[in-house]
């Protein structure tokens, strides 16, 4: 019994000490920490370089190259692809700003060099598209990237916080099996390619706008956009698949949880919550489309 008690105390002290070290490491610096800045710059530059090289070798290498060209794809996929660009730019910018906050740089520099990280990286990817025969440089994508960055920066300048979050959710659909080359062969590919299963949400905290309302401070109202019936970018009939689908845009009303509003002294948990906060939490939802309205007991 004594041996178990000593082991239990040892384990408790070790975990407490480890938790303390983790909290200390994750705590944002009050002043400029040059060693953190250098480590962050090297890490981000390395990750960006590796990501772009991997895209070039593993993705674009499967398609024919071309001279640089532009495309007008603004009417494709009921603009769900553009929503994806807004989401990616917003979230990468958010992470970039948070990381610079961890190093102790000024708020101004966080917005200039951190929040624009998503726009810069996605613009580089867009240039790769411009040299691919399969795609092309899309000004619509660039504008969507700018909108995502603007959504983050604008709120920081206006309120010094993110009162409106831009989130993502996904559910599997039947469409990838009808056109897997376009919509993905597996779950991970489908999460990126199957725009029928994607939903993008503006998650709004009511208390941030109206003060104490009696609602939990972590509960958000969510306004979503999704689409259905798409086998390719445009056109309802695919002669190869002999399939006729009805393309429709869907507006969704639901609730959400802002994980960043959950109070905890653990900086590790705060970091985990911040990462998971890119996803909308499943809740009941009310849907409106050109086919009418529908209620989902649990919308994923």
C-alpha atoms as a printed R data frame, in Angstrom:
    type eleno elety resid chain resno       x      y       z
1   ATOM     1    CA   UNK     A     1   0.000  0.000   0.000
2   ATOM     2    CA   UNK     A     2   2.826  2.361   0.922
3   ATOM     3    CA   UNK     A     3   4.623  1.565  -2.322
4   ATOM     4    CA   UNK     A     4   1.464  2.364  -4.341
5   ATOM     5    CA   UNK     A     5   0.977  5.623  -2.449
6   ATOM     6    CA   UNK     A     6   4.587  6.701  -3.078
7   ATOM     7    CA   UNK     A     7   4.254  5.794  -6.768
8   ATOM     8    CA   UNK     A     8   0.978  7.731  -6.975
9   ATOM     9    CA   UNK     A     9   2.550 10.809  -5.385
10  ATOM    10    CA   UNK     A    10   5.537 10.545  -7.720
11  ATOM    11    CA   UNK     A    11   3.264 10.285 -10.746
12  ATOM    12    CA   UNK     A    12   1.177 13.259  -9.555
13  ATOM    13    CA   UNK     A    13   4.256 15.425  -8.997
14  ATOM    14    CA   UNK     A    14   5.720 14.424 -12.379
15  ATOM    15    CA   UNK     A    15   2.506 15.219 -14.239
16  ATOM    16    CA   UNK     A    16   2.124 18.501 -12.379
17  ATOM    17    CA   UNK     A    17   5.701 19.482 -13.194
18  ATOM    18    CA   UNK     A    18   5.255 18.465 -16.837
19  ATOM    19    CA   UNK     A    19   2.001 20.407 -17.048
20  ATOM    20    CA   UNK     A    20   3.770 23.422 -15.568
21  ATOM    21    CA   UNK     A    21   6.524 23.183 -18.198
22  ATOM    22    CA   UNK     A    22   3.962 22.855 -20.998
23  ATOM    23    CA   UNK     A    23   2.023 25.863 -19.710
24  ATOM    24    CA   UNK     A    24   5.239 27.869 -19.468
25  ATOM    25    CA   UNK     A    25   6.244 26.954 -23.021
26  ATOM    26    CA   UNK     A    26   2.829 27.735 -24.501
27  ATOM    27    CA   UNK     A    27   2.400 31.025 -22.637
28  ATOM    28    CA   UNK     A    28   2.766 34.002 -25.016
29  ATOM    29    CA   UNK     A    29   5.812 36.130 -24.278
30  ATOM    30    CA   UNK     A    30   5.140 39.524 -22.678
31  ATOM    31    CA   UNK     A    31   8.088 41.038 -24.547
32  ATOM    32    CA   UNK     A    32   9.808 40.288 -27.834
33  ATOM    33    CA   UNK     A    33  11.450 36.865 -27.589
34  ATOM    34    CA   UNK     A    34  14.027 36.791 -30.386
35  ATOM    35    CA   UNK     A    35  14.812 33.087 -29.991
36  ATOM    36    CA   UNK     A    36  11.142 32.254 -30.453
37  ATOM    37    CA   UNK     A    37  10.926 34.567 -33.459
38  ATOM    38    CA   UNK     A    38  13.934 32.925 -35.126
39  ATOM    39    CA   UNK     A    39  12.606 29.418 -34.439
40  ATOM    40    CA   UNK     A    40   9.178 30.350 -35.785
41  ATOM    41    CA   UNK     A    41  10.514 31.983 -38.956
42  ATOM    42    CA   UNK     A    42  12.752 28.992 -39.731
43  ATOM    43    CA   UNK     A    43   9.921 26.521 -39.039
44  ATOM    44    CA   UNK     A    44   7.335 28.393 -41.123
45  ATOM    45    CA   UNK     A    45   9.726 28.936 -44.026
46  ATOM    46    CA   UNK     A    46  10.707 25.254 -43.986
47  ATOM    47    CA   UNK     A    47   7.100 24.063 -43.837
48  ATOM    48    CA   UNK     A    48   6.084 26.397 -46.672
49  ATOM    49    CA   UNK     A    49   8.987 25.257 -48.853
50  ATOM    50    CA   UNK     A    50   8.360 21.561 -48.177
51  ATOM    51    CA   UNK     A    51   4.617 21.994 -48.812
52  ATOM    52    CA   UNK     A    52   5.149 23.748 -52.151
53  ATOM    53    CA   UNK     A    53   7.741 21.214 -53.282
54  ATOM    54    CA   UNK     A    54   5.442 18.354 -52.267
55  ATOM    55    CA   UNK     A    55   2.543 19.926 -54.174
56  ATOM    56    CA   UNK     A    56   4.715 20.332 -57.253
57  ATOM    57    CA   UNK     A    57   6.014 16.758 -57.165
58  ATOM    58    CA   UNK     A    58   3.014 14.829 -55.830
59  ATOM    59    CA   UNK     A    59   0.077 16.808 -57.187
60  ATOM    60    CA   UNK     A    60   0.952 18.916 -60.233
61  ATOM    61    CA   UNK     A    61   3.358 16.304 -61.638
62  ATOM    62    CA   UNK     A    62   0.344 14.139 -62.552
63  ATOM    63    CA   UNK     A    63  -0.959 16.798 -64.938
64  ATOM    64    CA   UNK     A    64   0.456 18.421 -68.049
65  ATOM    65    CA   UNK     A    65   2.283 21.720 -67.667
66  ATOM    66    CA   UNK     A    66   1.429 24.790 -69.713
67  ATOM    67    CA   UNK     A    67   2.391 28.399 -70.156
68  ATOM    68    CA   UNK     A    68   1.006 30.696 -67.482
69  ATOM    69    CA   UNK     A    69  -2.697 31.315 -68.082
70  ATOM    70    CA   UNK     A    70  -5.778 32.522 -66.239
71  ATOM    71    CA   UNK     A    71  -9.268 31.037 -65.994
72  ATOM    72    CA   UNK     A    72 -12.664 32.388 -65.009
73  ATOM    73    CA   UNK     A    73 -14.139 29.748 -62.697
74  ATOM    74    CA   UNK     A    74 -16.354 32.030 -60.627
75  ATOM    75    CA   UNK     A    75 -19.546 30.258 -61.722
76  ATOM    76    CA   UNK     A    76 -18.333 26.760 -60.876
77  ATOM    77    CA   UNK     A    77 -19.335 24.545 -57.921
78  ATOM    78    CA   UNK     A    78 -21.958 27.110 -56.813
79  ATOM    79    CA   UNK     A    79 -18.985 29.060 -55.369
80  ATOM    80    CA   UNK     A    80 -18.260 26.362 -52.771
81  ATOM    81    CA   UNK     A    81 -14.638 26.251 -53.941
82  ATOM    82    CA   UNK     A    82 -14.386 29.979 -53.243
83  ATOM    83    CA   UNK     A    83 -15.751 29.388 -49.748
84  ATOM    84    CA   UNK     A    84 -12.897 26.925 -49.272
85  ATOM    85    CA   UNK     A    85 -10.374 29.592 -50.205
86  ATOM    86    CA   UNK     A    86 -11.921 32.070 -47.749
87  ATOM    87    CA   UNK     A    87 -11.801 29.419 -45.021
88  ATOM    88    CA   UNK     A    88  -8.184 28.399 -45.671
89  ATOM    89    CA   UNK     A    89  -6.937 31.979 -45.835
90  ATOM    90    CA   UNK     A    90  -8.812 32.949 -42.665
91  ATOM    91    CA   UNK     A    91  -7.602 29.963 -40.639
92  ATOM    92    CA   UNK     A    92  -3.962 30.065 -41.778
93  ATOM    93    CA   UNK     A    93  -3.925 33.794 -41.035
94  ATOM    94    CA   UNK     A    94  -5.422 33.190 -37.605
95  ATOM    95    CA   UNK     A    95  -2.770 30.612 -36.773
96  ATOM    96    CA   UNK     A    96  -0.022 32.876 -38.144
97  ATOM    97    CA   UNK     A    97  -1.124 35.762 -35.933
98  ATOM    98    CA   UNK     A    98  -1.451 33.509 -32.867
99  ATOM    99    CA   UNK     A    99   2.059 32.145 -33.373
100 ATOM   100    CA   UNK     A   100   3.519 35.633 -33.628
101 ATOM   101    CA   UNK     A   101   1.605 36.595 -30.489
102 ATOM   102    CA   UNK     A   102   3.375 33.669 -28.796
103 ATOM   103    CA   UNK     A   103   6.740 35.225 -29.730
104 ATOM   104    CA   UNK     A   104   5.811 38.583 -28.204
105 ATOM   105    CA   UNK     A   105   5.865 40.715 -31.378
106 ATOM   106    CA   UNK     A   106   3.604 43.769 -31.548
107 ATOM   107    CA   UNK     A   107  -0.047 43.544 -32.542
108 ATOM   108    CA   UNK     A   108   0.719 45.512 -35.700
109 ATOM   109    CA   UNK     A   109   3.364 43.016 -36.789
110 ATOM   110    CA   UNK     A   110   1.055 40.110 -35.947
111 ATOM   111    CA   UNK     A   111  -1.451 41.458 -38.446
112 ATOM   112    CA   UNK     A   112   1.098 42.424 -41.107
113 ATOM   113    CA   UNK     A   113   3.254 39.295 -41.062
114 ATOM   114    CA   UNK     A   114   1.047 36.682 -39.392
115 ATOM   115    CA   UNK     A   115  -2.516 37.299 -40.550
116 ATOM   116    CA   UNK     A   116  -1.373 37.622 -44.182
117 ATOM   117    CA   UNK     A   117   0.393 34.246 -44.096
118 ATOM   118    CA   UNK     A   118  -2.621 32.468 -45.584
119 ATOM   119    CA   UNK     A   119  -2.974 34.955 -48.419
120 ATOM   120    CA   UNK     A   120   0.712 34.700 -49.307
121 ATOM   121    CA   UNK     A   121   0.856 30.897 -49.253
122 ATOM   122    CA   UNK     A   122  -2.376 30.424 -51.203
123 ATOM   123    CA   UNK     A   123  -1.266 32.982 -53.795
124 ATOM   124    CA   UNK     A   124   1.869 30.892 -54.363
125 ATOM   125    CA   UNK     A   125  -0.330 27.824 -54.871
126 ATOM   126    CA   UNK     A   126  -2.475 29.837 -57.292
127 ATOM   127    CA   UNK     A   127   0.624 30.620 -59.372
128 ATOM   128    CA   UNK     A   128   1.302 26.878 -59.558
129 ATOM   129    CA   UNK     A   129  -2.259 26.490 -60.879
130 ATOM   130    CA   UNK     A   130  -1.449 29.044 -63.556
131 ATOM   131    CA   UNK     A   131   1.216 26.773 -65.004
132 ATOM   132    CA   UNK     A   132  -0.975 23.663 -64.976
133 ATOM   133    CA   UNK     A   133  -3.019 22.636 -68.023
134 ATOM   134    CA   UNK     A   134  -5.685 21.180 -65.740
135 ATOM   135    CA   UNK     A   135  -6.373 24.443 -63.928
136 ATOM   136    CA   UNK     A   136  -5.232 28.053 -64.299
137 ATOM   137    CA   UNK     A   137  -4.624 31.179 -62.280
138 ATOM   138    CA   UNK     A   138  -8.005 32.352 -60.963
139 ATOM   139    CA   UNK     A   139  -8.540 35.956 -59.907
140 ATOM   140    CA   UNK     A   140 -11.705 34.747 -58.187
141 ATOM   141    CA   UNK     A   141  -9.591 32.507 -55.959
142 ATOM   142    CA   UNK     A   142  -7.241 35.396 -55.180
143 ATOM   143    CA   UNK     A   143 -10.201 37.593 -54.199
144 ATOM   144    CA   UNK     A   144 -11.530 34.802 -51.976
145 ATOM   145    CA   UNK     A   145  -8.107 34.496 -50.328
146 ATOM   146    CA   UNK     A   146  -8.137 38.257 -49.722
147 ATOM   147    CA   UNK     A   147 -11.652 38.028 -48.246
148 ATOM   148    CA   UNK     A   148 -10.527 35.406 -45.728
149 ATOM   149    CA   UNK     A   149  -7.559 37.512 -44.664
150 ATOM   150    CA   UNK     A   150  -9.762 40.606 -44.537
151 ATOM   151    CA   UNK     A   151 -12.317 38.854 -42.319
152 ATOM   152    CA   UNK     A   152  -9.638 38.134 -39.741
153 ATOM   153    CA   UNK     A   153  -7.734 41.426 -39.936
154 ATOM   154    CA   UNK     A   154 -10.890 43.535 -40.075
155 ATOM   155    CA   UNK     A   155 -12.218 42.091 -36.832
156 ATOM   156    CA   UNK     A   156  -8.889 42.530 -35.069
157 ATOM   157    CA   UNK     A   157  -8.792 46.183 -36.109
158 ATOM   158    CA   UNK     A   158 -12.447 46.799 -35.261
159 ATOM   159    CA   UNK     A   159 -12.942 44.765 -32.071
160 ATOM   160    CA   UNK     A   160  -9.455 43.416 -31.199
161 ATOM   161    CA   UNK     A   161 -11.004 39.933 -31.161
162 ATOM   162    CA   UNK     A   162 -12.762 37.444 -33.431
163 ATOM   163    CA   UNK     A   163 -16.471 37.832 -32.787
164 ATOM   164    CA   UNK     A   164 -17.351 36.123 -36.072
165 ATOM   165    CA   UNK     A   165 -15.560 32.835 -36.685
166 ATOM   166    CA   UNK     A   166 -15.380 31.151 -40.083
167 ATOM   167    CA   UNK     A   167 -15.812 27.396 -39.658
168 ATOM   168    CA   UNK     A   168 -16.079 24.181 -41.655
169 ATOM   169    CA   UNK     A   169 -18.030 20.941 -41.391
170 ATOM   170    CA   UNK     A   170 -18.262 17.876 -43.624
171 ATOM   171    CA   UNK     A   171 -20.524 14.864 -44.103
172 ATOM   172    CA   UNK     A   172 -20.104 12.094 -46.673
173 ATOM   173    CA   UNK     A   173 -22.438 12.063 -49.682
174 ATOM   174    CA   UNK     A   174 -23.298  9.641 -52.479
175 ATOM   175    CA   UNK     A   175 -21.752 11.783 -55.206
176 ATOM   176    CA   UNK     A   176 -18.052 10.768 -55.033
177 ATOM   177    CA   UNK     A   177 -18.967  7.231 -56.087
178 ATOM   178    CA   UNK     A   178 -20.491  8.712 -59.267
179 ATOM   179    CA   UNK     A   179 -17.420 10.775 -60.160
180 ATOM   180    CA   UNK     A   180 -14.461  9.886 -57.891
181 ATOM   181    CA   UNK     A   181 -11.864 11.579 -60.127
182 ATOM   182    CA   UNK     A   182 -13.448 14.949 -59.431
183 ATOM   183    CA   UNK     A   183 -14.904 14.383 -55.970
184 ATOM   184    CA   UNK     A   184 -12.313 12.134 -54.336
185 ATOM   185    CA   UNK     A   185 -11.586  8.440 -53.891
186 ATOM   186    CA   UNK     A   186 -11.290  8.267 -50.097
187 ATOM   187    CA   UNK     A   187 -12.525 10.127 -47.042
188 ATOM   188    CA   UNK     A   188  -9.577 12.531 -46.875
189 ATOM   189    CA   UNK     A   189  -9.787 13.396 -50.578
190 ATOM   190    CA   UNK     A   190 -13.540 13.811 -50.349
191 ATOM   191    CA   UNK     A   191 -13.218 16.244 -47.462
192 ATOM   192    CA   UNK     A   192 -11.208 18.459 -49.834
193 ATOM   193    CA   UNK     A   193 -12.940 17.754 -53.149
194 ATOM   194    CA   UNK     A   194 -16.574 16.837 -52.510
195 ATOM   195    CA   UNK     A   195 -18.226 20.239 -52.292
196 ATOM   196    CA   UNK     A   196 -21.605 18.526 -51.800
197 ATOM   197    CA   UNK     A   197 -20.602 17.442 -48.308
198 ATOM   198    CA   UNK     A   198 -18.877 20.639 -47.223
199 ATOM   199    CA   UNK     A   199 -20.552 23.417 -45.259
200 ATOM   200    CA   UNK     A   200 -19.016 26.755 -44.338
201 ATOM   201    CA   UNK     A   201 -20.282 28.718 -41.365
202 ATOM   202    CA   UNK     A   202 -20.204 32.181 -39.886
203 ATOM   203    CA   UNK     A   203 -20.226 31.390 -36.172
204 ATOM   204    CA   UNK     A   204 -21.337 34.467 -34.234
205 ATOM   205    CA   UNK     A   205 -21.183 35.035 -30.486
206 ATOM   206    CA   UNK     A   206 -24.289 36.969 -29.456
207 ATOM   207    CA   UNK     A   207 -22.866 38.012 -26.064
208 ATOM   208    CA   UNK     A   208 -19.946 39.747 -27.765
209 ATOM   209    CA   UNK     A   209 -22.383 42.073 -29.555
210 ATOM   210    CA   UNK     A   210 -25.139 42.573 -26.980
211 ATOM   211    CA   UNK     A   211 -23.456 41.982 -23.631
212 ATOM   212    CA   UNK     A   212 -24.893 39.521 -21.123
213 ATOM   213    CA   UNK     A   213 -27.916 37.847 -22.732
214 ATOM   214    CA   UNK     A   214 -28.356 34.926 -20.352
215 ATOM   215    CA   UNK     A   215 -26.937 32.541 -22.958
216 ATOM   216    CA   UNK     A   216 -23.749 30.579 -22.180
217 ATOM   217    CA   UNK     A   217 -20.784 32.648 -23.329
218 ATOM   218    CA   UNK     A   218 -19.499 29.690 -25.365
219 ATOM   219    CA   UNK     A   219 -22.755 29.284 -27.349
220 ATOM   220    CA   UNK     A   220 -22.721 30.783 -30.864
221 ATOM   221    CA   UNK     A   221 -25.358 31.290 -33.540
222 ATOM   222    CA   UNK     A   222 -24.240 29.790 -36.862
223 ATOM   223    CA   UNK     A   223 -25.206 30.824 -40.395
224 ATOM   224    CA   UNK     A   224 -24.103 28.252 -42.964
225 ATOM   225    CA   UNK     A   225 -23.774 27.815 -46.738
226 ATOM   226    CA   UNK     A   226 -23.664 24.486 -48.553
227 ATOM   227    CA   UNK     A   227 -24.600 22.981 -51.913
228 ATOM   228    CA   UNK     A   228 -25.860 19.701 -53.319
229 ATOM   229    CA   UNK     A   229 -26.218 17.825 -56.608
230 ATOM   230    CA   UNK     A   230 -22.814 18.692 -58.108
231 ATOM   231    CA   UNK     A   231 -20.797 16.120 -60.058
232 ATOM   232    CA   UNK     A   232 -18.481 18.637 -61.712
233 ATOM   233    CA   UNK     A   233 -17.794 22.360 -61.754
234 ATOM   234    CA   UNK     A   234 -20.694 23.398 -63.969
235 ATOM   235    CA   UNK     A   235 -23.595 21.811 -65.836
236 ATOM   236    CA   UNK     A   236 -26.291 19.533 -64.510
237 ATOM   237    CA   UNK     A   237 -25.926 16.696 -67.007
238 ATOM   238    CA   UNK     A   238 -22.814 14.544 -67.403
239 ATOM   239    CA   UNK     A   239 -23.079 12.603 -70.679
240 ATOM   240    CA   UNK     A   240 -20.320 10.200 -69.640
241 ATOM   241    CA   UNK     A   241 -22.041  9.254 -66.400
242 ATOM   242    CA   UNK     A   242 -25.553  9.548 -67.878
243 ATOM   243    CA   UNK     A   243 -26.532 11.297 -64.682
244 ATOM   244    CA   UNK     A   244 -28.883 14.211 -64.216
245 ATOM   245    CA   UNK     A   245 -28.639 15.915 -60.846
246 ATOM   246    CA   UNK     A   246 -30.379 18.980 -59.499
247 ATOM   247    CA   UNK     A   247 -27.832 21.484 -58.289
248 ATOM   248    CA   UNK     A   248 -28.997 23.578 -55.377
249 ATOM   249    CA   UNK     A   249 -27.582 26.071 -52.918
250 ATOM   250    CA   UNK     A   250 -28.526 25.652 -49.257
251 ATOM   251    CA   UNK     A   251 -28.669 28.227 -46.454
252 ATOM   252    CA   UNK     A   252 -28.416 26.791 -42.956
253 ATOM   253    CA   UNK     A   253 -29.305 28.110 -39.501
254 ATOM   254    CA   UNK     A   254 -27.875 26.377 -36.470
255 ATOM   255    CA   UNK     A   255 -25.920 26.775 -33.236
256 ATOM   256    CA   UNK     A   256 -22.251 26.215 -32.492
257 ATOM   257    CA   UNK     A   257 -19.733 26.085 -29.644
258 ATOM   258    CA   UNK     A   258 -16.881 28.585 -29.478
259 ATOM   259    CA   UNK     A   259 -14.259 26.378 -27.839
260 ATOM   260    CA   UNK     A   260 -12.073 29.402 -27.162
261 ATOM   261    CA   UNK     A   261 -14.722 30.639 -24.727
262 ATOM   262    CA   UNK     A   262 -14.423 27.559 -22.494
263 ATOM   263    CA   UNK     A   263 -12.501 28.601 -19.417
264 ATOM   264    CA   UNK     A   264  -9.480 26.572 -18.378
265 ATOM   265    CA   UNK     A   265  -6.131 27.309 -16.736
266 ATOM   266    CA   UNK     A   266  -4.406 24.730 -18.934
267 ATOM   267    CA   UNK     A   267  -2.671 26.360 -21.872
268 ATOM   268    CA   UNK     A   268  -2.364 22.926 -23.449
269 ATOM   269    CA   UNK     A   269  -6.154 22.576 -23.475
270 ATOM   270    CA   UNK     A   270  -6.508 26.121 -24.792
271 ATOM   271    CA   UNK     A   271  -4.203 25.190 -27.668
272 ATOM   272    CA   UNK     A   272  -6.181 22.016 -28.385
273 ATOM   273    CA   UNK     A   273  -9.448 23.998 -28.281
274 ATOM   274    CA   UNK     A   274  -7.992 26.599 -30.653
275 ATOM   275    CA   UNK     A   275  -7.041 23.897 -33.167
276 ATOM   276    CA   UNK     A   276 -10.427 22.152 -32.962
277 ATOM   277    CA   UNK     A   277 -12.257 25.483 -33.215
278 ATOM   278    CA   UNK     A   278 -11.891 25.398 -37.013
279 ATOM   279    CA   UNK     A   279 -14.725 22.831 -37.072
280 ATOM   280    CA   UNK     A   280 -18.369 23.572 -36.378
281 ATOM   281    CA   UNK     A   281 -19.840 21.436 -33.605
282 ATOM   282    CA   UNK     A   282 -22.817 19.310 -34.781
283 ATOM   283    CA   UNK     A   283 -26.192 20.754 -33.748
284 ATOM   284    CA   UNK     A   284 -29.765 20.695 -35.063
285 ATOM   285    CA   UNK     A   285 -30.108 22.874 -38.180
286 ATOM   286    CA   UNK     A   286 -32.818 24.433 -40.314
287 ATOM   287    CA   UNK     A   287 -32.177 24.371 -44.080
288 ATOM   288    CA   UNK     A   288 -33.601 26.580 -46.823
289 ATOM   289    CA   UNK     A   289 -33.081 25.883 -50.553
290 ATOM   290    CA   UNK     A   290 -34.938 26.263 -53.832
291 ATOM   291    CA   UNK     A   291 -36.550 22.887 -53.138
292 ATOM   292    CA   UNK     A   292 -38.092 24.195 -49.921
293 ATOM   293    CA   UNK     A   293 -37.043 23.846 -46.308
294 ATOM   294    CA   UNK     A   294 -35.964 20.991 -44.066
295 ATOM   295    CA   UNK     A   295 -35.075 20.397 -40.442
296 ATOM   296    CA   UNK     A   296 -32.047 18.290 -39.498
297 ATOM   297    CA   UNK     A   297 -32.119 16.826 -36.008
298 ATOM   298    CA   UNK     A   298 -28.322 16.718 -36.079
299 ATOM   299    CA   UNK     A   299 -26.427 18.438 -38.912
300 ATOM   300    CA   UNK     A   300 -22.812 17.359 -39.319
